[in-house]
Every structure is written in structure tokens, then in C-alpha cells.
């Protein structure tokens, strides 16, 4: 049975996740469940805290390349890229956020193999966004105070809107 995605305001989203100490059958089942939740949402990445599991683990499907990364860290980053970012835990809100354009990711796969690879643009953004979830950081925390204020007003407006048909996401251009 798939879990629900935790939404903004749930305290689990603000708490740092614990490292995974053993890749066992429970972790493998968790990863399978996370893929199910991510695809159903639909999304391209999902961190374990977003379904209430405080473990350093995220799943992704970026351009047909899907996988799971355990205990990820960013070893290096560079450049700057402004791009519209959304979050499954903050549905309907998309905001332009500045992040590094390239990252070097280090972590482990489900077989216990150490992995390290470079990513840029959308792939780098996905990694940084999911790592933020593992550290209790949300998109709102990446905004200036004025951006955050405007984005929170818009998010609350979206939550108060009566749902008649599937909502069309609202994109904010915050300066």
C-alpha cells in the first residue's frame, strides 16, 4: 500500500534524516514503494522524508534513467542556474530558484556500491532539491524573505481554491 506524500506544514519535512546503516530487504521495499508514490504523483524525484521516513535516501527518474541513492552528499558544485522549481510536498507552486548549475554527487546504490557522478542543469537541480529534503530544507528556505512571503501567500491561495477539476499549476516569477 502506497504512502501519502507529506505536505508543507508537516513537521517531518523540517527534520534532518538519519543515515541508512544497512541496505536490507526493508530498504529495497521502501525504494519500490517510493517509486510507486513518485510515479503516481507524478514527479521526477522523491526523498524518503516526503513519505514520513526519516532516512537519507531518494529515488529519481530523470529522462528515463531511474534509480535510488543512499546517504548522498554533494562533493562539489559550480556555476549558477535559475530555473522554475516545484515540489511534491508543496503542490501547485512553481518558483524560480537559483542553484548551482553542476554538482558532483557521492552516495551508494541499492547493491551497496559506492557511486559518484557529475550532473548538470535539471539533473543537478533534482539532486539538490532531494538532498535539501534529507536535511529538512524546503523550497521556501531557498527564497529571499520577500520571495518567501509572496510564495506563501500564493500557496495558501492555492490551498483555499475549491477543487472542481484538476488544478493547473500556477507559476510565480519572483524577483
C-alpha positions in Angstrom: 0.0 0.0 0.0 1.4 3.3 -1.1 2.0 6.1 1.5 0.8 9.6 1.2 3.2 12.4 0.4 3.7 14.7 3.4 2.7 18.3 2.7 4.1 21.6 3.7 3.4 22.2 7.4 4.1 18.6 8.4 7.0 18.7 10.9 8.6 15.6 9.4 9.6 17.7 6.4 11.7 20.1 8.6 13.7 17.3 10.4 17.0 16.0 9.2 17.0 12.4 8.1 19.3 9.7 9.6 21.8 7.9 7.5 20.9 4.4 6.2 23.1 2.0 8.1 22.1 -1.3 6.4 20.7 -1.9 2.9 18.4 -4.7 3.6 15.0 -6.0 2.3 13.2 -3.3 4.1 15.1 -0.6 2.3 14.5 -2.3 -1.1 10.8 -2.5 -0.3 10.8 1.2 0.7 12.5 2.1 -2.6 9.9 0.2 -4.6 7.1 2.0 -2.6 8.8 5.3 -3.2 8.9 4.8 -6.9 5.2 3.9 -6.9 4.4 7.1 -4.9 6.6 9.3 -7.1 5.1 8.0 -10.4 1.6 8.3 -9.1 2.2 12.0 -8.1 3.7 12.4 -10.8 7.2 13.5 -10.1 10.8 13.0 -11.1 12.3 12.7 -7.6 11.1 11.8 -4.1 13.0 11.8 -0.8 12.1 9.4 2.0 11.1 12.1 4.4 8.4 13.2 1.9 6.6 10.0 2.8 7.4 10.2 6.5 10.5 8.0 6.6 13.5 9.8 8.2 16.2 8.0 6.2 18.8 9.6 3.8 17.5 8.1 0.6 15.9 9.4 -2.5 14.6 7.9 -5.8 14.6 9.6 -9.2 13.6 9.2 -12.8 15.4 11.7 -14.9 14.9 11.3 -18.6 14.3 7.6 -18.4 17.3 7.0 -16.0 15.8 5.8 -12.7 17.5 4.8 -9.5 17.9 5.3 -5.8 20.8 7.0 -4.0 21.5 6.2 -0.4 23.3 8.6 2.0 24.0 11.1 -0.8 26.4 14.1 -0.4 27.4 16.8 -2.8 31.2 16.8 -3.1 31.5 19.8 -5.4 29.3 22.3 -7.2 29.7 25.2 -9.6 28.0 27.7 -11.8 24.6 29.2 -11.3 21.3 28.4 -12.9 17.9 30.0 -12.4 15.0 27.6 -13.1 11.4 27.1 -12.1 11.2 24.6 -9.3 8.3 22.7 -7.9 7.9 20.2 -5.1 5.5 17.3 -4.5 5.2 18.4 -0.9 4.2 21.9 -2.0 1.7 21.0 -4.8 0.8 23.6 -7.4 3.5 26.1 -6.7 6.4 26.7 -9.0 9.0 29.3 -8.3 12.3 30.4 -10.0 15.1 29.4 -7.6 18.8 30.0 -8.1 21.0 26.9 -7.5 24.4 25.7 -8.7 24.3 24.5 -12.3 26.6 21.5 -11.8 27.2 19.1 -8.9 29.3 16.1 -8.1 27.2 13.6 -6.2 28.6 10.8 -4.0 26.5 8.1 -2.4 25.6 4.4 -2.6 23.2 2.3 -4.7 20.9 -0.5 -3.6 23.6 -3.1 -4.1 25.8 -1.3 -1.6 28.1 0.0 -4.4 29.7 3.4 -4.0 28.6 5.8 -6.7 29.9 9.1 -7.8 28.8 11.1 -10.8 28.5 14.6 -12.2 25.2 16.2 -13.0 24.1 19.5 -14.5 21.1 21.6 -15.1 17.8 19.8 -14.4 19.6 16.6 -13.1 21.7 18.7 -10.7 18.6 20.6 -9.6 16.8 17.4 -8.9 19.7 16.1 -6.8 20.0 19.3 -4.8 16.2 19.5 -4.2 16.1 15.9 -2.9 19.2 16.4 -0.7 17.5 19.5 0.8 14.6 17.3 1.9 17.1 14.9 3.6 18.3 17.9 5.6 14.9 19.4 6.5 15.1 22.2 3.9 12.2 23.2 1.7 12.0 25.4 -1.4 10.7 28.3 0.9 14.0 28.1 2.7 15.9 28.9 -0.5 14.0 32.1 -1.2 14.6 35.7 -0.1 12.3 37.0 2.6 10.2 38.9 0.0 10.0 35.9 -2.3 9.0 33.6 0.6 6.3 36.0 1.7 4.8 36.2 -1.9 5.1 32.4 -2.4 3.4 31.6 0.9 0.5 33.9 0.1 0.2 32.1 -3.3 0.5 28.7 -1.8 -2.2 29.5 0.8 -4.4 30.8 -2.0 -4.0 27.6 -4.0 -5.0 25.6 -0.9 -8.1 27.6 -0.4 -9.2 27.3 -4.0 -12.2 25.0 -4.4 -11.2 21.9 -6.4 -13.6 21.5 -9.4 -11.2 19.9 -11.9 -7.5 19.1 -11.8 -5.7 22.3 -10.9 -3.5 23.9 -13.4 -0.2 24.8 -11.6 0.5 28.4 -11.1 3.9 29.6 -11.9 5.4 32.5 -10.0 8.1 34.7 -11.3 9.6 36.1 -8.1 12.3 38.7 -8.3 
